[in-house]
Amino acid sequence: MSKDAAEFLAQKGIRSVFVAGPFYGLVDEKTGVMDDSAQSRISMLIDYFEQAGCKVYNAHRREAWGKEFLTADVCTKLDYEEIGAADLWVGYPGVPVSPGTHVEIGWASATGKRMVVLLEKDQRHSFLVTGLGSFANISYIEFEDPAEIIEALPAAIEEATAAAERRAA
């Protein structure tokens, strides 16, 4: 992690991030955890923000990648509170669609959070997600390879921050 990323995030007032993505449906019934590929997508984002000095909220890690699921009441309340506490929401809506992540997208957009939504290229995504730019503080990163995301994050964060500033003016 470069010092530049930490400075950039601090300059944008980003000290905490909620990292989201499909979870429950990706946990293997036999092993009780998400497979390495699914975990690596989320871990890549967690690592990026933590190495830049941010507090990261994330249900996947909190619930040991599926080994320690919380009850519905507990995890729902925690996710809602952590999204409220975060300066930025970053996540994958999922292909196939993750209903839980879509709920989190709704909470984040309704509360005016800056958001970066990660969309797999050449996939169909909900109009209610792709249309959020009409009123939310949001930016989208379309990617083929998850490795592209980290390089694109600063520009996407800049765009979401600019949207928030325009709406606040």
Buried (B, 14 or more C-beta within 10 A) or exposed (E): EEEEBBEBBEEBEBBBBBBBBBBBEBBEEEEEBBEEEBBEBBBBBBBBBBEBBBBBBBBBBBBEBBEEBBEEEEBBEBBBEBBEEBBBBBBBBBEEBBEBBBBBBBBBBEEEBBBBBBBBEEEEBEEEBBEBBEEBBBBBBBBEEBEBBBEBBBEBBEBBBEBBEEEEE
